[in-house]
Amino acid sequence: MRTIIVLIIERKYEMIKVCNQCGIESDCTNKVVVCPECGGDLAKMKLKEYVMFLYNKGLSLYGISRRTKLSQLLVFNMIDKELSETGDVPHYVQEEYLEKIKDLVSTTFWDGELQSIKEQMPSNCSYATITYVSNLAKKKQAEKAKEERQNRLERVKEAVYKEEPIEDIIEKTNTNTHIVERAVVDMLCEVKESGYDFRDSSYVQAEYINEILRLASDNWDGKLSTLKASLPDDCSYMTIKGTLAVNGLLHNK
């Protein structure tokens, strides 16, 4: 494919036009909207597409930054995000240093600063290479944390369906009270759909259900604390939340 390239100044970055039929990059002015080669429609590339176009032509981060008037960090992040979907290593990354940097960023002694890694690498090792590996490590950590949270929520849900005491669930899963109580509320609403009477749940003090519903229907301001103040001291927030949720009155679990 023959390519004609000219840069058009648009806003703060340079831009070219591309044909939606033949894919040619054209040097036409803003007023020209038809491809001179095939007659197809010409459209300005989106900034992300233009960055990747320049990257695929082999330009360095500095070169792309100069062309687009964007910072090298922003260019790096745009390219990194695009390539992360394919797993490709950016061509500007010095692959000979990847393993060494991986070892450094995976230690518990790393302070999270790129400078501390740079000081332990050969002088020609680029910040782009260090940032690339650092981002990979952070993504891996984030994925691990997400998986751990999901596993913890599954354990909470399993314990709730067994109707284990809330305090025990909090302790054994290292989860806060709000998450466990929300799981209880979800469970009560789910089992109601299958015909289970939530009044039989050990999480609910059945003797207070009617009073909670009466108070909630009498110009209630929507605050749980208002209901709690009007109920006996031993009536739990869990009972209030569960009763309201099952009856469609709890809008924020």
Secondary structure by P-SEA (a helix, b strand, c coil): cbbbbbbbbcccccccccccccccccccccccccccccccccccccaaaaaaaaaaacccaaaaaaaacccaaaaaaaaaaaacccccccccccccaaaaaaaaaacccccccaaaaaaaccccccaaaaaaaaaaaaaaaaaaaaaaaaaaaaaaaaaaaacccaaaaaaaacccaaaaaaaaaaaaaaaaaacccccccccccccaaaaaaaaaaccccccaaaaaaaccccccaaaaaaaaaaacccccc
